[in-house]
Amino acid sequence: MEEYGNIASIAGLFVSIAGFIFTLYQVWKTRRAAEKAQEIAREVLNRAGHQLLTAQINTAVTMPKEIGNFCSSKQWDMAIDRCKQLQMLLANQVEDSRLKDSERLQIKTHIDDLSLIVRKLDEIKRQEGMLELPQKEMESLDKIVISLSRIDGRLRNKMLEAGHV
């Protein structure tokens, strides 16, 4: 009888060891699945962030043209408002890690240029003698369009290369 008890104890030990190994395997498998899910979530968030940045830069490209149109039609308040909107849009994007350092520097310069343009537009509004935005400020708007268009193009190409379309 004692012999059966020993055999049962040994069998129980093997069952316990097998159960422990199976539990460890299940924990490892669950951990791998969780890590894979996190990786997929990061990729989705990265793709969404990239698409959002591209859309916002694309929107920013059109705004200097609108500012120029408002200036041409002497709608100074609208031009000032659009400059301020563009400044805020660029300020929200300037620290995005998807931008190159040189692009961040360009955007910071554009924000400063827009401040100067707003001051000039305020001056034009107050003085009836000057009825148009000076050439220097119009050239700044053109530079902003070109610079942002380059960034937009680079971001779009990056999306195409990564297959995030």
Beta strands, then each sheet from edge to edge (+ up, - down):
end
